[in-house]
Amino acid sequence: MKYRKLGRTNWEISEIGYGMWGMAGWKGSEDKESMESLQLAVDLGCNFFDTAWGYGRGKSEGFLGELVRVNKGKKLYTATKMPPKNFQWPSRREYSADDCFPPDHIEEYVEKSLKNAGLGSFDLMQFHTWEDSWLENEKVMKKMIDLKKQGLFHATGISLNRWEPWNGVKTVRSGLVDVVQVIYNIFDQNPKDELFPACREMNVGVIARVPFDEGTLTGTLTKETRWPEGDWRNTYFVPENLIPSVERADNLKPFVPNGVTMPEMALRFILGEPTVSTIIPGMRKPGHVRSNLGASDAGLLPSALMKELEKHRWDRQPSEWSQ
């Protein structure tokens, strides 16, 4: 495992981190297997774990706290996210800061997350939704500064809407956040336009999420793929999304090098962007942990392949189903 600095925090975190949504919010998750997968990740050098209150109403945070307690001799970086008060994902332009993150709500959910995890502090506390316009409400960041001074967390971050990386550039440039979490993968390359230059300018760490485009970049989905009843992916992969996603993923398959899997290629493409501090794939099974963490050891892709994959950029606009 290789490590990178998380922006101005100067924390040395694993290139491949751990996204903990799936083990609390997706169908087919088994708690015992989830904990085994988490511990295997620690054993293989992963030290950055990203969760949220919204992942099972604190269930995933409980897993993270347990993991920290059974690995007392190791430094594991803990990151979580506060839900918006209106519990609406994603945020929308018409939502105000008072609708989503009034000061009393921020404090309430920081405390709830700490209680769920059984921890005295988190390393990183993130807003689970964000609008750049909320920066105008000084009470929001004032409360975060106050709670940070109390030692309840050590760095502040924002998590950006799907396909809206522009909606955090102003906040990054404000100097008030240490970390930004954004979707970045072979298809979703638009953070390179405005967001990544701002992050480099301000030395803000970047967490890349959704490295496999919710599954299409694993190369395993087909136009007939369906999920168990109640699984959110059935509402995301509506026909107008699933069909073009599968077609574009199929177009990538001829470029997968011999001896390399498509998921590995997807992760190594992201690692080719030096602005990215860590990638947080969801991993519910030990086999996923081994293969995903192995992408760091495999190193960067050849420059010619990187240039080819850059041609597969897919600029999309949020819709009712994109969540």
KOLTORRO-59244 format. One record per residue (C-alpha): x, y, z; residue in one letter; residue number from 1. Coordinates in Angstrom, 1 decimal. Each point is the difference from the previous one (the first is absolute). Last residue first. Layout:
<rec c1="X" c2="Y" c3="Z" res="A" n="NUM"/>
...
END
This chain:
<rec c1="-29.7" c2="11.0" c3="-6.6" res="Q" n="323"/>
<rec c1="0.4" c2="-0.5" c3="-3.8" res="S" n="322"/>
<rec c1="-3.6" c2="-1.0" c3="-0.4" res="W" n="321"/>
<rec c1="-1.6" c2="3.4" c3="-0.1" res="E" n="320"/>
<rec c1="2.9" c2="1.4" c3="-2.1" res="S" n="319"/>
<rec c1="3.4" c2="1.4" c3="0.5" res="P" n="318"/>
<rec c1="1.9" c2="0.8" c3="-3.2" res="Q" n="317"/>
<rec c1="2.6" c2="-2.2" c3="-1.7" res="R" n="316"/>
<rec c1="3.4" c2="0.5" c3="-1.5" res="D" n="315"/>
<rec c1="1.5" c2="-3.3" c3="-1.1" res="W" n="314"/>
<rec c1="3.8" c2="-0.3" c3="-0.3" res="R" n="313"/>
<rec c1="0.9" c2="-3.0" c3="-2.1" res="H" n="312"/>
<rec c1="2.9" c2="1.9" c3="-1.8" res="K" n="311"/>
<rec c1="1.9" c2="0.1" c3="3.3" res="E" n="310"/>
<rec c1="0.2" c2="-3.8" c3="-0.2" res="L" n="309"/>
<rec c1="2.2" c2="0.3" c3="-3.1" res="E" n="308"/>
<rec c1="2.3" c2="2.5" c3="1.6" res="K" n="307"/>
<rec c1="0.4" c2="-2.2" c3="3.1" res="M" n="306"/>
<rec c1="0.7" c2="-3.0" c3="-2.3" res="L" n="305"/>
<rec c1="2.9" c2="1.9" c3="-1.7" res="A" n="304"/>
<rec c1="1.3" c2="1.1" c3="3.4" res="S" n="303"/>
<rec c1="0.3" c2="-3.6" c3="1.3" res="P" n="302"/>
<rec c1="-2.2" c2="-0.6" c3="3.1" res="L" n="301"/>
<rec c1="1.4" c2="1.0" c3="3.4" res="L" n="300"/>
<rec c1="1.0" c2="-2.5" c3="2.7" res="G" n="299"/>
<rec c1="-1.0" c2="-3.6" c3="0.5" res="A" n="298"/>
<rec c1="0.6" c2="0.4" c3="3.8" res="D" n="297"/>
<rec c1="-2.9" c2="2.5" c3="0.2" res="S" n="296"/>
<rec c1="-2.3" c2="-2.2" c3="-2.1" res="A" n="295"/>
<rec c1="0.5" c2="-2.8" c3="2.5" res="G" n="294"/>
<rec c1="-2.3" c2="1.8" c3="2.4" res="L" n="293"/>
<rec c1="-2.9" c2="-0.6" c3="-2.4" res="N" n="292"/>
<rec c1="0.7" c2="-3.7" c3="-0.6" res="S" n="291"/>
<rec c1="0.6" c2="-0.9" c3="3.6" res="R" n="290"/>
<rec c1="-2.9" c2="2.0" c3="1.4" res="V" n="289"/>
<rec c1="-2.4" c2="-1.3" c3="-2.7" res="H" n="288"/>
<rec c1="0.9" c2="-3.6" c3="0.9" res="G" n="287"/>
<rec c1="-0.6" c2="0.7" c3="3.7" res="P" n="286"/>
<rec c1="-3.6" c2="1.1" c3="-0.7" res="K" n="285"/>
<rec c1="-2.0" c2="3.2" c3="0.6" res="R" n="284"/>
<rec c1="2.4" c2="2.5" c3="-1.6" res="M" n="283"/>
<rec c1="-1.2" c2="3.4" c3="-1.1" res="G" n="282"/>
<rec c1="2.7" c2="1.9" c3="-1.8" res="P" n="281"/>
<rec c1="1.6" c2="2.9" c3="1.8" res="I" n="280"/>
<rec c1="2.8" c2="1.6" c3="-2.1" res="I" n="279"/>
<rec c1="2.7" c2="2.0" c3="1.7" res="T" n="278"/>
<rec c1="1.9" c2="3.2" c3="-0.3" res="S" n="277"/>
<rec c1="-1.0" c2="1.0" c3="-3.6" res="V" n="276"/>
<rec c1="1.9" c2="3.0" c3="-1.3" res="T" n="275"/>
<rec c1="2.6" c2="-2.5" c3="-1.5" res="P" n="274"/>
<rec c1="-2.4" c2="-1.3" c3="-2.6" res="E" n="273"/>
<rec c1="1.4" c2="-3.3" c3="-1.2" res="G" n="272"/>
<rec c1="-1.5" c2="-1.6" c3="3.1" res="L" n="271"/>
<rec c1="-3.4" c2="0.5" c3="-1.6" res="I" n="270"/>
<rec c1="1.1" c2="-2.1" c3="-3.1" res="F" n="269"/>
<rec c1="1.4" c2="-2.6" c3="2.4" res="R" n="268"/>
<rec c1="-3.4" c2="-0.5" c3="1.6" res="L" n="267"/>
<rec c1="-1.8" c2="-0.5" c3="-3.3" res="A" n="266"/>
<rec c1="2.7" c2="-2.3" c3="-1.3" res="M" n="265"/>
<rec c1="-0.3" c2="-2.1" c3="3.1" res="E" n="264"/>
<rec c1="-3.8" c2="-0.1" c3="-0.5" res="P" n="263"/>
<rec c1="0.5" c2="-1.2" c3="-3.6" res="M" n="262"/>
<rec c1="2.3" c2="-2.8" c3="1.0" res="T" n="261"/>
<rec c1="3.7" c2="-0.1" c3="-1.0" res="V" n="260"/>
<rec c1="2.0" c2="-3.0" c3="-1.2" res="G" n="259"/>
<rec c1="-0.2" c2="1.2" c3="-3.6" res="N" n="258"/>
<rec c1="-0.7" c2="3.7" c3="-0.2" res="P" n="257"/>
<rec c1="-3.7" c2="1.2" c3="0.0" res="V" n="256"/>
<rec c1="-0.3" c2="2.2" c3="-3.2" res="F" n="255"/>
<rec c1="-2.4" c2="-2.4" c3="-1.8" res="P" n="254"/>
<rec c1="-2.4" c2="0.3" c3="3.0" res="K" n="253"/>
<rec c1="-0.5" c2="3.7" c3="-0.1" res="L" n="252"/>
<rec c1="-2.8" c2="0.0" c3="-2.7" res="N" n="251"/>
<rec c1="-1.9" c2="-2.5" c3="2.2" res="D" n="250"/>
<rec c1="0.0" c2="2.6" c3="2.8" res="A" n="249"/>
<rec c1="-1.5" c2="2.5" c3="-2.4" res="R" n="248"/>
<rec c1="-2.8" c2="-2.4" c3="-1.0" res="E" n="247"/>
<rec c1="-0.7" c2="-1.0" c3="3.6" res="V" n="246"/>
<rec c1="-0.3" c2="3.7" c3="1.0" res="S" n="245"/>
<rec c1="-2.2" c2="0.8" c3="-3.1" res="P" n="244"/>
<rec c1="-2.4" c2="-2.8" c3="1.0" res="I" n="243"/>
<rec c1="-0.1" c2="0.5" c3="3.7" res="L" n="242"/>
<rec c1="-0.7" c2="3.7" c3="0.1" res="N" n="241"/>
<rec c1="-3.0" c2="0.4" c3="-2.3" res="E" n="240"/>
<rec c1="-1.1" c2="-3.4" c3="1.2" res="P" n="239"/>
<rec c1="-0.1" c2="0.9" c3="3.7" res="V" n="238"/>
<rec c1="3.2" c2="-0.8" c3="1.8" res="F" n="237"/>
<rec c1="-0.5" c2="2.3" c3="2.9" res="Y" n="236"/>
<rec c1="-3.4" c2="-1.2" c3="1.2" res="T" n="235"/>
<rec c1="1.1" c2="-3.7" c3="-0.2" res="N" n="234"/>
<rec c1="3.3" c2="0.9" c3="1.6" res="R" n="233"/>
<rec c1="-1.8" c2="1.0" c3="3.2" res="W" n="232"/>
<rec c1="-0.6" c2="-3.6" c3="0.9" res="D" n="231"/>
<rec c1="-3.6" c2="-0.4" c3="1.2" res="G" n="230"/>
<rec c1="-0.7" c2="-3.1" c3="-2.1" res="E" n="229"/>
<rec c1="3.2" c2="-1.8" c3="-0.8" res="P" n="228"/>
<rec c1="2.0" c2="1.3" c3="-3.0" res="W" n="227"/>
<rec c1="-0.5" c2="-0.2" c3="-3.7" res="R" n="226"/>
<rec c1="2.5" c2="-0.4" c3="-2.9" res="T" n="225"/>
<rec c1="-1.7" c2="-0.3" c3="-3.5" res="E" n="224"/>
<rec c1="2.1" c2="2.6" c3="-1.8" res="K" n="223"/>
<rec c1="3.1" c2="-1.7" c3="1.4" res="T" n="222"/>
<rec c1="2.2" c2="0.7" c3="3.0" res="L" n="221"/>
<rec c1="3.3" c2="-1.7" c3="0.6" res="T" n="220"/>
<rec c1="2.5" c2="2.4" c3="-1.5" res="G" n="219"/>
<rec c1="1.1" c2="1.3" c3="3.4" res="T" n="218"/>
<rec c1="-0.4" c2="3.5" c3="-1.5" res="L" n="217"/>
<rec c1="-3.8" c2="-0.4" c3="0.0" res="T" n="216"/>
<rec c1="-0.2" c2="-0.6" c3="3.7" res="G" n="215"/>
<rec c1="-1.0" c2="3.2" c3="1.7" res="E" n="214"/>
<rec c1="2.3" c2="2.0" c3="-2.4" res="D" n="213"/>
<rec c1="2.9" c2="-2.3" c3="1.0" res="F" n="212"/>
<rec c1="2.0" c2="2.7" c3="1.8" res="P" n="211"/>
<rec c1="-3.1" c2="1.3" c3="1.9" res="V" n="210"/>
<rec c1="2.1" c2="2.2" c3="2.3" res="R" n="209"/>
<rec c1="3.2" c2="1.9" c3="-0.4" res="A" n="208"/>
<rec c1="1.1" c2="1.7" c3="3.3" res="I" n="207"/>
<rec c1="2.0" c2="3.2" c3="-0.8" res="V" n="206"/>
<rec c1="2.1" c2="1.9" c3="2.6" res="G" n="205"/>
<rec c1="0.1" c2="3.8" c3="-0.1" res="V" n="204"/>
<rec c1="3.4" c2="1.6" c3="-0.7" res="N" n="203"/>
<rec c1="-1.7" c2="3.3" c3="-0.9" res="M" n="202"/>
<rec c1="1.4" c2="0.3" c3="-3.6" res="E" n="201"/>
<rec c1="0.0" c2="-3.8" c3="-0.5" res="R" n="200"/>
<rec c1="-3.7" c2="-0.2" c3="1.2" res="C" n="199"/>
<rec c1="-0.9" c2="2.9" c3="-2.3" res="A" n="198"/>
<rec c1="1.7" c2="-1.7" c3="-3.0" res="P" n="197"/>
<rec c1="-1.9" c2="-3.2" c3="0.9" res="F" n="196"/>
<rec c1="-3.4" c2="1.7" c3="0.1" res="L" n="195"/>
<rec c1="0.0" c2="2.0" c3="-3.2" res="E" n="194"/>
<rec c1="0.5" c2="-2.3" c3="-3.1" res="D" n="193"/>
<rec c1="1.5" c2="-3.2" c3="1.6" res="K" n="192"/>
<rec c1="-3.2" c2="-0.6" c3="2.0" res="P" n="191"/>
<rec c1="-1.5" c2="-0.7" c3="-3.5" res="N" n="190"/>
<rec c1="1.4" c2="-3.5" c3="-0.3" res="Q" n="189"/>
<rec c1="-3.1" c2="-2.0" c3="0.7" res="D" n="188"/>
<rec c1="0.3" c2="-2.9" c3="-2.5" res="F" n="187"/>
<rec c1="3.4" c2="-1.3" c3="1.0" res="I" n="186"/>
<rec c1="-0.7" c2="0.8" c3="3.6" res="N" n="185"/>
<rec c1="-0.5" c2="3.0" c3="2.4" res="Y" n="184"/>
<rec c1="-3.0" c2="0.5" c3="2.3" res="I" n="183"/>
<rec c1="0.9" c2="2.6" c3="2.6" res="V" n="182"/>
<rec c1="1.1" c2="0.3" c3="3.6" res="Q" n="181"/>
<rec c1="1.7" c2="3.3" c3="1.0" res="V" n="180"/>
<rec c1="2.5" c2="0.4" c3="2.9" res="V" n="179"/>
<rec c1="1.4" c2="2.8" c3="2.1" res="D" n="178"/>
<rec c1="-2.9" c2="2.5" c3="0.0" res="V" n="177"/>
<rec c1="-0.1" c2="3.7" c3="0.9" res="L" n="176"/>
<rec c1="2.7" c2="1.2" c3="-2.4" res="G" n="175"/>
<rec c1="-2.7" c2="1.9" c3="-2.0" res="S" n="174"/>
<rec c1="1.5" c2="-1.5" c3="-3.3" res="R" n="173"/>
<rec c1="-1.4" c2="-3.4" c3="0.9" res="V" n="172"/>
<rec c1="-3.4" c2="1.5" c3="0.7" res="T" n="171"/>
<rec c1="-0.1" c2="1.9" c3="-3.3" res="K" n="170"/>
<rec c1="0.9" c2="-3.2" c3="-1.9" res="V" n="169"/>
<rec c1="-2.6" c2="-2.2" c3="1.7" res="G" n="168"/>
<rec c1="-2.9" c2="0.2" c3="-2.4" res="N" n="167"/>
<rec c1="2.3" c2="-0.4" c3="-3.1" res="W" n="166"/>
<rec c1="0.3" c2="-3.7" c3="0.8" res="P" n="165"/>
<rec c1="-3.7" c2="-0.5" c3="-0.9" res="E" n="164"/>
<rec c1="-0.3" c2="-3.4" c3="-1.6" res="W" n="163"/>
<rec c1="-1.2" c2="-1.7" c3="3.2" res="R" n="162"/>
<rec c1="-0.3" c2="2.4" c3="2.8" res="N" n="161"/>
<rec c1="3.1" c2="1.0" c3="2.0" res="L" n="160"/>
<rec c1="1.2" c2="-1.2" c3="3.4" res="S" n="159"/>
<rec c1="1.5" c2="2.8" c3="2.2" res="I" n="158"/>
<rec c1="2.8" c2="-0.3" c3="2.5" res="G" n="157"/>
<rec c1="1.3" c2="1.2" c3="3.3" res="T" n="156"/>
<rec c1="3.0" c2="-1.2" c3="2.0" res="A" n="155"/>
<rec c1="0.8" c2="-1.0" c3="3.6" res="H" n="154"/>
<rec c1="-3.3" c2="-1.1" c3="1.5" res="F" n="153"/>
<rec c1="-1.6" c2="0.3" c3="3.4" res="L" n="152"/>
<rec c1="3.1" c2="1.8" c3="1.3" res="G" n="151"/>
<rec c1="-1.9" c2="3.0" c3="1.5" res="Q" n="150"/>
<rec c1="1.8" c2="2.2" c3="-2.5" res="K" n="149"/>
<rec c1="-1.6" c2="-2.1" c3="-2.8" res="K" n="148"/>
<rec c1="-3.4" c2="0.5" c3="1.5" res="L" n="147"/>
<rec c1="0.5" c2="3.8" c3="0.0" res="D" n="146"/>
<rec c1="1.4" c2="0.1" c3="-3.6" res="I" n="145"/>
<rec c1="-3.0" c2="-2.1" c3="-1.2" res="M" n="144"/>
<rec c1="-2.4" c2="2.3" c3="1.8" res="K" n="143"/>
<rec c1="1.6" c2="3.1" c3="-1.7" res="K" n="142"/>
<rec c1="-0.2" c2="-1.9" c3="-3.3" res="M" n="141"/>
<rec c1="-3.7" c2="-0.1" c3="0.0" res="V" n="140"/>
<rec c1="-0.7" c2="3.2" c3="1.8" res="K" n="139"/>
<rec c1="1.6" c2="2.0" c3="-2.8" res="E" n="138"/>
<rec c1="-2.8" c2="-0.6" c3="-2.4" res="N" n="137"/>
<rec c1="1.6" c2="1.1" c3="-3.3" res="E" n="136"/>
<rec c1="1.8" c2="-3.3" c3="-0.2" res="L" n="135"/>
<rec c1="-3.4" c2="-1.6" c3="-0.5" res="W" n="134"/>
<rec c1="0.1" c2="1.3" c3="-3.6" res="S" n="133"/>
<rec c1="2.7" c2="-2.6" c3="-0.9" res="D" n="132"/>
<rec c1="-2.6" c2="-2.7" c3="0.6" res="E" n="131"/>
<rec c1="0.9" c2="-3.2" c3="1.9" res="W" n="130"/>
<rec c1="-1.3" c2="-3.4" c3="1.0" res="T" n="129"/>
<rec c1="1.5" c2="-2.5" c3="2.4" res="H" n="128"/>
<rec c1="1.9" c2="2.8" c3="1.8" res="F" n="127"/>
<rec c1="3.2" c2="-1.6" c3="1.2" res="Q" n="126"/>
<rec c1="1.7" c2="-0.6" c3="3.3" res="M" n="125"/>
<rec c1="3.6" c2="-1.4" c3="-0.3" res="L" n="124"/>
<rec c1="2.2" c2="-1.4" c3="2.8" res="D" n="123"/>
<rec c1="-2.9" c2="-1.0" c3="2.1" res="F" n="122"/>
<rec c1="0.0" c2="0.6" c3="3.8" res="S" n="121"/>
<rec c1="-0.6" c2="-1.7" c3="3.3" res="G" n="120"/>
<rec c1="-1.2" c2="-3.2" c3="-1.6" res="L" n="119"/>
<rec c1="-2.9" c2="-2.3" c3="0.8" res="G" n="118"/>
<rec c1="-0.9" c2="-0.2" c3="-3.7" res="A" n="117"/>
<rec c1="-3.7" c2="0.7" c3="0.5" res="N" n="116"/>
<rec c1="0.7" c2="2.5" c3="2.8" res="K" n="115"/>
<rec c1="2.5" c2="1.9" c3="-2.2" res="L" n="114"/>
<rec c1="-2.6" c2="0.1" c3="-2.8" res="S" n="113"/>
<rec c1="-2.7" c2="1.2" c3="2.3" res="K" n="112"/>
<rec c1="2.2" c2="2.8" c3="1.4" res="E" n="111"/>
<rec c1="0.9" c2="1.2" c3="-3.5" res="V" n="110"/>
<rec c1="-3.7" c2="-0.3" c3="-0.8" res="Y" n="109"/>
<rec c1="-1.2" c2="2.2" c3="2.8" res="E" n="108"/>
<rec c1="2.7" c2="2.6" c3="-0.6" res="E" n="107"/>
<rec c1="-0.8" c2="0.4" c3="-3.7" res="I" n="106"/>
<rec c1="-3.7" c2="0.1" c3="0.7" res="H" n="105"/>
<rec c1="0.5" c2="2.8" c3="2.6" res="D" n="104"/>
<rec c1="2.0" c2="2.0" c3="-2.5" res="P" n="103"/>
<rec c1="-2.5" c2="-0.1" c3="-2.9" res="P" n="102"/>
<rec c1="1.1" c2="-2.5" c3="-2.7" res="F" n="101"/>
<rec c1="-2.7" c2="-0.9" c3="-2.5" res="C" n="100"/>
<rec c1="-2.9" c2="2.3" c3="0.0" res="D" n="99"/>
<rec c1="2.0" c2="2.8" c3="1.7" res="D" n="98"/>
<rec c1="2.7" c2="-0.3" c3="-2.7" res="A" n="97"/>
<rec c1="-2.8" c2="0.5" c3="-2.6" res="S" n="96"/>
<rec c1="-1.4" c2="-2.5" c3="-2.4" res="Y" n="95"/>
<rec c1="-1.2" c2="1.5" c3="-3.3" res="E" n="94"/>
<rec c1="3.2" c2="-0.9" c3="-1.8" res="R" n="93"/>
<rec c1="-0.5" c2="-3.7" c3="0.8" res="R" n="92"/>
<rec c1="1.8" c2="-2.4" c3="2.3" res="S" n="91"/>
<rec c1="0.3" c2="-3.6" c3="-1.0" res="P" n="90"/>
<rec c1="-1.2" c2="-1.6" c3="2.2" res="W" n="89"/>
<rec c1="-2.8" c2="1.3" c3="2.2" res="Q" n="88"/>
<rec c1="0.0" c2="-0.6" c3="3.8" res="F" n="87"/>
<rec c1="-1.4" c2="3.4" c3="0.7" res="N" n="86"/>
<rec c1="2.5" c2="0.5" c3="2.8" res="K" n="85"/>
<rec c1="2.9" c2="-0.9" c3="-2.4" res="P" n="84"/>
<rec c1="1.8" c2="-3.2" c3="1.1" res="P" n="83"/>
<rec c1="3.5" c2="0.4" c3="1.7" res="M" n="82"/>
<rec c1="2.8" c2="-1.9" c3="-1.6" res="K" n="81"/>
<rec c1="2.7" c2="-2.3" c3="1.4" res="T" n="80"/>
<rec c1="3.8" c2="-0.4" c3="-0.3" res="A" n="79"/>
<rec c1="2.3" c2="-2.1" c3="2.2" res="T" n="78"/>
<rec c1="3.7" c2="-0.3" c3="-0.6" res="Y" n="77"/>
<rec c1="1.4" c2="-3.2" c3="1.4" res="L" n="76"/>
<rec c1="3.2" c2="0.2" c3="2.0" res="K" n="75"/>
<rec c1="1.0" c2="-3.5" c3="1.1" res="K" n="74"/>
<rec c1="0.7" c2="-1.4" c3="3.5" res="G" n="73"/>
<rec c1="-3.7" c2="0.3" c3="1.1" res="K" n="72"/>
<rec c1="-1.2" c2="-2.2" c3="-2.9" res="N" n="71"/>
<rec c1="-3.0" c2="-1.7" c3="1.8" res="V" n="70"/>
<rec c1="-1.3" c2="3.4" c3="1.1" res="R" n="69"/>
<rec c1="0.4" c2="1.7" c3="-3.4" res="V" n="68"/>
<rec c1="-2.0" c2="-2.8" c3="-1.7" res="L" n="67"/>
<rec c1="-2.8" c2="0.2" c3="2.6" res="E" n="66"/>
<rec c1="-0.3" c2="3.8" c3="-0.6" res="G" n="65"/>
<rec c1="-0.1" c2="-0.6" c3="-3.7" res="L" n="64"/>
<rec c1="-2.8" c2="-2.7" c3="0.3" res="F" n="63"/>
<rec c1="-2.0" c2="2.4" c3="2.1" res="G" n="62"/>
<rec c1="0.3" c2="2.7" c3="-2.6" res="E" n="61"/>
<rec c1="-1.4" c2="-2.4" c3="-2.5" res="S" n="60"/>
<rec c1="-3.1" c2="-0.5" c3="2.2" res="K" n="59"/>
<rec c1="-0.5" c2="3.8" c3="0.5" res="G" n="58"/>
<rec c1="-3.3" c2="0.4" c3="-1.7" res="R" n="57"/>
<rec c1="0.8" c2="-2.9" c3="-2.5" res="G" n="56"/>
<rec c1="2.5" c2="2.0" c3="-1.9" res="Y" n="55"/>
<rec c1="-1.5" c2="3.5" c3="0.5" res="G" n="54"/>
<rec c1="2.2" c2="0.6" c3="3.1" res="W" n="53"/>
<rec c1="2.9" c2="-0.2" c3="-2.4" res="A" n="52"/>
<rec c1="3.1" c2="-2.2" c3="-0.8" res="T" n="51"/>
<rec c1="3.5" c2="0.4" c3="-1.4" res="D" n="50"/>
<rec c1="2.9" c2="-2.1" c3="1.2" res="F" n="49"/>
<rec c1="3.7" c2="0.9" c3="-0.6" res="F" n="48"/>
<rec c1="2.8" c2="-2.3" c3="1.2" res="N" n="47"/>
<rec c1="0.2" c2="-2.8" c3="-2.6" res="C" n="46"/>
<rec c1="3.2" c2="-2.0" c3="0.4" res="G" n="45"/>
<rec c1="-0.9" c2="-3.6" c3="-0.7" res="L" n="44"/>
<rec c1="-0.8" c2="-0.8" c3="3.6" res="D" n="43"/>
<rec c1="-2.3" c2="3.0" c3="0.2" res="V" n="42"/>
<rec c1="-1.9" c2="-1.1" c3="-3.1" res="A" n="41"/>
<rec c1="-0.3" c2="-3.5" c3="1.4" res="L" n="40"/>
<rec c1="-1.5" c2="1.5" c3="3.1" res="Q" n="39"/>
<rec c1="-2.7" c2="1.8" c3="-2.1" res="L" n="38"/>
<rec c1="-0.7" c2="-3.1" c3="-2.0" res="S" n="37"/>
<rec c1="-0.5" c2="-2.2" c3="3.1" res="E" n="36"/>
<rec c1="-2.2" c2="2.7" c3="1.5" res="M" n="35"/>
<rec c1="-2.2" c2="0.0" c3="-3.1" res="S" n="34"/>
<rec c1="-0.1" c2="-3.8" c3="-0.2" res="E" n="33"/>
<rec c1="-1.4" c2="-0.1" c3="3.6" res="K" n="32"/>
<rec c1="-2.5" c2="2.8" c3="-0.7" res="D" n="31"/>
<rec c1="-1.4" c2="-1.6" c3="-3.2" res="E" n="30"/>
<rec c1="-1.0" c2="2.3" c3="-2.9" res="S" n="29"/>
<rec c1="-2.3" c2="-1.4" c3="-2.6" res="G" n="28"/>
<rec c1="-2.1" c2="3.1" c3="-0.6" res="K" n="27"/>
<rec c1="1.9" c2="3.3" c3="0.3" res="W" n="26"/>
<rec c1="-0.1" c2="2.6" c3="2.7" res="G" n="25"/>
<rec c1="2.2" c2="-1.1" c3="2.9" res="A" n="24"/>
<rec c1="2.9" c2="-1.9" c3="-1.6" res="M" n="23"/>
<rec c1="-0.3" c2="1.8" c3="-3.3" res="G" n="22"/>
<rec c1="0.7" c2="3.5" c3="1.5" res="W" n="21"/>
<rec c1="3.4" c2="-0.7" c3="1.5" res="M" n="20"/>
<rec c1="2.4" c2="1.4" c3="-2.6" res="G" n="19"/>
<rec c1="3.5" c2="-1.2" c3="0.8" res="Y" n="18"/>
<rec c1="3.2" c2="1.6" c3="-1.0" res="G" n="17"/>
<rec c1="2.3" c2="-0.8" c3="-2.8" res="I" n="16"/>
<rec c1="2.9" c2="2.5" c3="-0.2" res="E" n="15"/>
<rec c1="0.5" c2="-0.6" c3="3.7" res="S" n="14"/>
<rec c1="0.3" c2="3.1" c3="2.1" res="I" n="13"/>
<rec c1="3.0" c2="2.0" c3="1.2" res="E" n="12"/>
<rec c1="-1.7" c2="2.9" c3="1.9" res="W" n="11"/>
<rec c1="1.5" c2="3.4" c3="-1.0" res="N" n="10"/>
<rec c1="-3.3" c2="1.6" c3="0.9" res="T" n="9"/>
<rec c1="0.8" c2="2.5" c3="-2.8" res="R" n="8"/>
<rec c1="-1.0" c2="-2.4" c3="-2.7" res="G" n="7"/>
<rec c1="-0.5" c2="-3.6" c3="0.9" res="L" n="6"/>
<rec c1="3.6" c2="-1.1" c3="-0.6" res="K" n="5"/>
<rec c1="0.5" c2="-3.2" c3="-2.0" res="R" n="4"/>
<rec c1="0.8" c2="-3.6" c3="0.9" res="Y" n="3"/>
<rec c1="0.9" c2="-3.1" c3="-1.9" res="K" n="2"/>
<rec c1="-1.2" c2="-3.5" c3="0.9" res="M" n="1"/>
END
